[in-house]
Amino acid sequence: MSLLKDKKIVIIGDRDGIPGPAIEECVKTVEGADVVFSSTECFV
C-alpha cells in the first residue's frame, strides 16, 4: 500500500533541483493519487 494512494497531491518543485513536472510523472504511477497543483519555483 502506498502513502499517496487516494490522496490529493500538491507539488512544488525546485528549478535547481527536481522540477515539478518530473515529480508529477512519478506520482501519476500511484493508483488513486490526484495531482491538484504542480509548479516549479526558483528559491533564491
PDB file of N, CA, C and O in Angstrom:
ATOM      1  N   MET A   1       0.843  -1.181   0.000  1.00  0.00           N
ATOM      2  CA  MET A   1       0.000   0.000   0.000  1.00  0.00           C
ATOM      3  C   MET A   1       0.887   1.243   0.000  1.00  0.00           C
ATOM      4  O   MET A   1       1.890   1.299   0.712  1.00  0.00           O
ATOM      5  N   SER A   2       0.516   2.223  -0.792  1.00  0.00           N
ATOM      6  CA  SER A   2       1.274   3.462  -0.923  1.00  0.00           C
ATOM      7  C   SER A   2       0.724   4.538   0.005  1.00  0.00           C
ATOM      8  O   SER A   2      -0.480   4.595   0.256  1.00  0.00           O
ATOM      9  N   LEU A   3       1.601   5.381   0.505  1.00  0.00           N
ATOM     10  CA  LEU A   3       1.173   6.507   1.343  1.00  0.00           C
ATOM     11  C   LEU A   3       0.382   7.536   0.542  1.00  0.00           C
ATOM     12  O   LEU A   3      -0.385   8.310   1.115  1.00  0.00           O
ATOM     13  N   LEU A   4       0.563   7.551  -0.775  1.00  0.00           N
ATOM     14  CA  LEU A   4      -0.100   8.542  -1.620  1.00  0.00           C
ATOM     15  C   LEU A   4      -1.413   8.046  -2.210  1.00  0.00           C
ATOM     16  O   LEU A   4      -2.123   8.814  -2.859  1.00  0.00           O
ATOM     17  N   LYS A   5      -1.745   6.786  -1.999  1.00  0.00           N
ATOM     18  CA  LYS A   5      -2.955   6.214  -2.586  1.00  0.00           C
ATOM     19  C   LYS A   5      -4.191   6.958  -2.094  1.00  0.00           C
ATOM     20  O   LYS A   5      -4.370   7.168  -0.894  1.00  0.00           O
ATOM     21  N   ASP A   6      -5.043   7.353  -3.044  1.00  0.00           N
ATOM     22  CA  ASP A   6      -6.308   8.042  -2.782  1.00  0.00           C
ATOM     23  C   ASP A   6      -6.121   9.372  -2.050  1.00  0.00           C
ATOM     24  O   ASP A   6      -6.952   9.751  -1.225  1.00  0.00           O
ATOM     25  N   LYS A   7      -5.025  10.082  -2.354  1.00  0.00           N
ATOM     26  CA  LYS A   7      -4.759  11.394  -1.759  1.00  0.00           C
ATOM     27  C   LYS A   7      -4.735  12.458  -2.843  1.00  0.00           C
ATOM     28  O   LYS A   7      -4.517  12.153  -4.015  1.00  0.00           O
ATOM     29  N   LYS A   8      -4.959  13.701  -2.454  1.00  0.00           N
ATOM     30  CA  LYS A   8      -4.783  14.850  -3.341  1.00  0.00           C
ATOM     31  C   LYS A   8      -3.378  15.386  -3.080  1.00  0.00           C
ATOM     32  O   LYS A   8      -2.981  15.564  -1.928  1.00  0.00           O
ATOM     33  N   ILE A   9      -2.626  15.643  -4.150  1.00  0.00           N
ATOM     34  CA  ILE A   9      -1.212  15.970  -4.044  1.00  0.00           C
ATOM     35  C   ILE A   9      -0.949  17.384  -4.574  1.00  0.00           C
ATOM     36  O   ILE A   9      -1.438  17.756  -5.641  1.00  0.00           O
ATOM     37  N   VAL A  10      -0.172  18.166  -3.816  1.00  0.00           N
ATOM     38  CA  VAL A  10       0.335  19.467  -4.241  1.00  0.00           C
ATOM     39  C   VAL A  10       1.847  19.322  -4.389  1.00  0.00           C
ATOM     40  O   VAL A  10       2.528  18.891  -3.457  1.00  0.00           O
ATOM     41  N   ILE A  11       2.374  19.684  -5.565  1.00  0.00           N
ATOM     42  CA  ILE A  11       3.795  19.514  -5.857  1.00  0.00           C
ATOM     43  C   ILE A  11       4.432  20.878  -6.090  1.00  0.00           C
ATOM     44  O   ILE A  11       3.965  21.663  -6.916  1.00  0.00           O
ATOM     45  N   ILE A  12       5.510  21.147  -5.347  1.00  0.00           N
ATOM     46  CA  ILE A  12       6.299  22.356  -5.575  1.00  0.00           C
ATOM     47  C   ILE A  12       7.736  21.909  -5.818  1.00  0.00           C
ATOM     48  O   ILE A  12       8.446  21.506  -4.896  1.00  0.00           O
ATOM     49  N   GLY A  13       8.143  21.989  -7.072  1.00  0.00           N
ATOM     50  CA  GLY A  13       9.497  21.592  -7.435  1.00  0.00           C
ATOM     51  C   GLY A  13      10.451  22.761  -7.345  1.00  0.00           C
ATOM     52  O   GLY A  13      10.035  23.901  -7.141  1.00  0.00           O
ATOM     53  N   ASP A  14      11.734  22.474  -7.499  1.00  0.00           N
ATOM     54  CA  ASP A  14      12.773  23.483  -7.417  1.00  0.00           C
ATOM     55  C   ASP A  14      13.494  23.571  -8.764  1.00  0.00           C
ATOM     56  O   ASP A  14      13.833  22.551  -9.365  1.00  0.00           O
ATOM     57  N   ARG A  15      13.720  24.787  -9.225  1.00  0.00           N
ATOM     58  CA  ARG A  15      14.364  24.983 -10.528  1.00  0.00           C
ATOM     59  C   ARG A  15      15.739  24.354 -10.586  1.00  0.00           C
ATOM     60  O   ARG A  15      16.102  23.768 -11.606  1.00  0.00           O
ATOM     61  N   ASP A  16      16.519  24.460  -9.513  1.00  0.00           N
ATOM     62  CA  ASP A  16      17.875  23.914  -9.493  1.00  0.00           C
ATOM     63  C   ASP A  16      17.925  22.497  -8.939  1.00  0.00           C
ATOM     64  O   ASP A  16      19.002  21.904  -8.867  1.00  0.00           O
ATOM     65  N   GLY A  17      16.798  21.951  -8.551  1.00  0.00           N
ATOM     66  CA  GLY A  17      16.732  20.591  -8.009  1.00  0.00           C
ATOM     67  C   GLY A  17      15.874  19.727  -8.903  1.00  0.00           C
ATOM     68  O   GLY A  17      16.185  19.530 -10.078  1.00  0.00           O
ATOM     69  N   ILE A  18      14.800  19.214  -8.349  1.00  0.00           N
ATOM     70  CA  ILE A  18      13.872  18.366  -9.110  1.00  0.00           C
ATOM     71  C   ILE A  18      12.667  19.202  -9.502  1.00  0.00           C
ATOM     72  O   ILE A  18      11.951  19.687  -8.625  1.00  0.00           O
ATOM     73  N   PRO A  19      12.417  19.387 -10.812  1.00  0.00           N
ATOM     74  CA  PRO A  19      11.285  20.199 -11.250  1.00  0.00           C
ATOM     75  C   PRO A  19       9.937  19.522 -10.985  1.00  0.00           C
ATOM     76  O   PRO A  19       9.843  18.296 -10.929  1.00  0.00           O
ATOM     77  N   GLY A  20       8.908  20.338 -10.824  1.00  0.00           N
ATOM     78  CA  GLY A  20       7.558  19.851 -10.542  1.00  0.00           C
ATOM     79  C   GLY A  20       7.052  18.803 -11.521  1.00  0.00           C
ATOM     80  O   GLY A  20       6.528  17.779 -11.083  1.00  0.00           O
ATOM     81  N   PRO A  21       7.189  19.017 -12.854  1.00  0.00           N
ATOM     82  CA  PRO A  21       6.685  18.019 -13.803  1.00  0.00           C
ATOM     83  C   PRO A  21       7.336  16.639 -13.648  1.00  0.00           C
ATOM     84  O   PRO A  21       6.687  15.624 -13.900  1.00  0.00           O
ATOM     85  N   ALA A  22       8.600  16.589 -13.238  1.00  0.00           N
ATOM     86  CA  ALA A  22       9.269  15.300 -13.038  1.00  0.00           C
ATOM     87  C   ALA A  22       8.662  14.562 -11.844  1.00  0.00           C
ATOM     88  O   ALA A  22       8.449  13.351 -11.897  1.00  0.00           O
ATOM     89  N   ILE A  23       8.388  15.298 -10.777  1.00  0.00           N
ATOM     90  CA  ILE A  23       7.748  14.697  -9.601  1.00  0.00           C
ATOM     91  C   ILE A  23       6.330  14.246  -9.963  1.00  0.00           C
ATOM     92  O   ILE A  23       5.884  13.179  -9.542  1.00  0.00           O
ATOM     93  N   GLU A  24       5.635  15.061 -10.739  1.00  0.00           N
ATOM     94  CA  GLU A  24       4.261  14.735 -11.150  1.00  0.00           C
ATOM     95  C   GLU A  24       4.206  13.429 -11.936  1.00  0.00           C
ATOM     96  O   GLU A  24       3.298  12.624 -11.730  1.00  0.00           O
ATOM     97  N   GLU A  25       5.160  13.211 -12.828  1.00  0.00           N
ATOM     98  CA  GLU A  25       5.195  11.964 -13.602  1.00  0.00           C
ATOM     99  C   GLU A  25       5.355  10.758 -12.693  1.00  0.00           C
ATOM    100  O   GLU A  25       4.770   9.706 -12.952  1.00  0.00           O
ATOM    101  N   CYS A  26       6.133  10.894 -11.641  1.00  0.00           N
ATOM    102  CA  CYS A  26       6.315   9.788 -10.689  1.00  0.00           C
ATOM    103  C   CYS A  26       5.040   9.540  -9.896  1.00  0.00           C
ATOM    104  O   CYS A  26       4.657   8.392  -9.669  1.00  0.00           O
ATOM    105  N   VAL A  27       4.385  10.614  -9.478  1.00  0.00           N
ATOM    106  CA  VAL A  27       3.168  10.485  -8.670  1.00  0.00           C
ATOM    107  C   VAL A  27       2.032   9.884  -9.495  1.00  0.00           C
ATOM    108  O   VAL A  27       1.175   9.192  -8.946  1.00  0.00           O
ATOM    109  N   LYS A  28       2.011  10.135 -10.797  1.00  0.00           N
ATOM    110  CA  LYS A  28       0.954   9.599 -11.658  1.00  0.00           C
ATOM    111  C   LYS A  28       0.944   8.071 -11.695  1.00  0.00           C
ATOM    112  O   LYS A  28      -0.058   7.475 -12.088  1.00  0.00           O
ATOM    113  N   THR A  29       2.036   7.434 -11.295  1.00  0.00           N
ATOM    114  CA  THR A  29       2.088   5.973 -11.300  1.00  0.00           C
ATOM    115  C   THR A  29       1.381   5.366 -10.089  1.00  0.00           C
ATOM    116  O   THR A  29       1.170   4.154 -10.037  1.00  0.00           O
ATOM    117  N   VAL A  30       1.012   6.204  -9.110  1.00  0.00           N
ATOM    118  CA  VAL A  30       0.328   5.724  -7.907  1.00  0.00           C
ATOM    119  C   VAL A  30      -1.173   5.691  -8.163  1.00  0.00           C
ATOM    120  O   VAL A  30      -1.766   6.696  -8.557  1.00  0.00           O
ATOM    121  N   GLU A  31      -1.780   4.538  -7.939  1.00  0.00           N
ATOM    122  CA  GLU A  31      -3.203   4.371  -8.164  1.00  0.00           C
ATOM    123  C   GLU A  31      -4.009   5.261  -7.220  1.00  0.00           C
ATOM    124  O   GLU A  31      -3.845   5.186  -6.002  1.00  0.00           O
ATOM    125  N   GLY A  32      -4.874   6.097  -7.777  1.00  0.00           N
ATOM    126  CA  GLY A  32      -5.763   6.924  -6.980  1.00  0.00           C
ATOM    127  C   GLY A  32      -5.189   8.259  -6.555  1.00  0.00           C
ATOM    128  O   GLY A  32      -5.924   9.089  -6.020  1.00  0.00           O
ATOM    129  N   ALA A  33      -3.890   8.504  -6.774  1.00  0.00           N
ATOM    130  CA  ALA A  33      -3.300   9.792  -6.410  1.00  0.00           C
ATOM    131  C   ALA A  33      -3.771  10.852  -7.402  1.00  0.00           C
ATOM    132  O   ALA A  33      -3.780  10.621  -8.611  1.00  0.00           O
ATOM    133  N   ASP A  34      -4.160  12.006  -6.886  1.00  0.00           N
ATOM    134  CA  ASP A  34      -4.711  13.071  -7.716  1.00  0.00           C
ATOM    135  C   ASP A  34      -3.857  14.325  -7.540  1.00  0.00           C
ATOM    136  O   ASP A  34      -3.867  14.938  -6.473  1.00  0.00           O
ATOM    137  N   VAL A  35      -3.110  14.712  -8.592  1.00  0.00           N
ATOM    138  CA  VAL A  35      -2.289  15.919  -8.538  1.00  0.00           C
ATOM    139  C   VAL A  35      -3.200  17.116  -8.803  1.00  0.00           C
ATOM    140  O   VAL A  35      -3.725  17.273  -9.905  1.00  0.00           O
ATOM    141  N   VAL A  36      -3.385  17.958  -7.785  1.00  0.00           N
ATOM    142  CA  VAL A  36      -4.264  19.120  -7.924  1.00  0.00           C
ATOM    143  C   VAL A  36      -3.496  20.386  -8.262  1.00  0.00           C
ATOM    144  O   VAL A  36      -4.084  21.351  -8.751  1.00  0.00           O
ATOM    145  N   PHE A  37      -2.177  20.400  -8.008  1.00  0.00           N
ATOM    146  CA  PHE A  37      -1.340  21.555  -8.338  1.00  0.00           C
ATOM    147  C   PHE A  37       0.091  21.090  -8.489  1.00  0.00           C
ATOM    148  O   PHE A  37       0.597  20.309  -7.683  1.00  0.00           O
ATOM    149  N   SER A  38       0.750  21.593  -9.555  1.00  0.00           N
ATOM    150  CA  SER A  38       2.161  21.269  -9.781  1.00  0.00           C
ATOM    151  C   SER A  38       2.846  22.505 -10.339  1.00  0.00           C
ATOM    152  O   SER A  38       2.367  23.115 -11.295  1.00  0.00           O
ATOM    153  N   SER A  39       3.976  22.871  -9.731  1.00  0.00           N
ATOM    154  CA  SER A  39       4.693  24.065 -10.151  1.00  0.00           C
ATOM    155  C   SER A  39       6.179  23.888  -9.887  1.00  0.00           C
ATOM    156  O   SER A  39       6.588  23.107  -9.028  1.00  0.00           O
ATOM    157  N   THR A  40       6.983  24.637 -10.649  1.00  0.00           N
ATOM    158  CA  THR A  40       8.423  24.681 -10.391  1.00  0.00           C
ATOM    159  C   THR A  40       8.755  26.122 -10.021  1.00  0.00           C
ATOM    160  O   THR A  40       8.443  27.050 -10.767  1.00  0.00           O
ATOM    161  N   GLU A  41       9.379  26.300  -8.881  1.00  0.00           N
ATOM    162  CA  GLU A  41       9.701  27.637  -8.374  1.00  0.00           C
ATOM    163  C   GLU A  41      11.209  27.828  -8.293  1.00  0.00           C
ATOM    164  O   GLU A  41      11.973  26.863  -8.319  1.00  0.00           O
ATOM    165  N   CYS A  42      11.623  29.076  -8.195  1.00  0.00           N
ATOM    166  CA  CYS A  42      13.030  29.423  -8.018  1.00  0.00           C
ATOM    167  C   CYS A  42      13.189  30.014  -6.625  1.00  0.00           C
ATOM    168  O   CYS A  42      12.650  31.081  -6.332  1.00  0.00           O
ATOM    169  N   PHE A  43      13.926  29.321  -5.770  1.00  0.00           N
ATOM    170  CA  PHE A  43      14.132  29.775  -4.399  1.00  0.00           C
ATOM    171  C   PHE A  43      15.526  30.369  -4.284  1.00  0.00           C
ATOM    172  O   PHE A  43      16.514  29.639  -4.206  1.00  0.00           O
ATOM    173  N   VAL A  44      15.607  31.711  -4.273  1.00  0.00           N
ATOM    174  CA  VAL A  44      16.898  32.386  -4.110  1.00  0.00           C
ATOM    175  C   VAL A  44      16.810  33.414  -3.005  1.00  0.00           C
ATOM    176  O   VAL A  44      17.795  34.091  -2.711  1.00  0.00           O
TER     177      VAL A  44
END
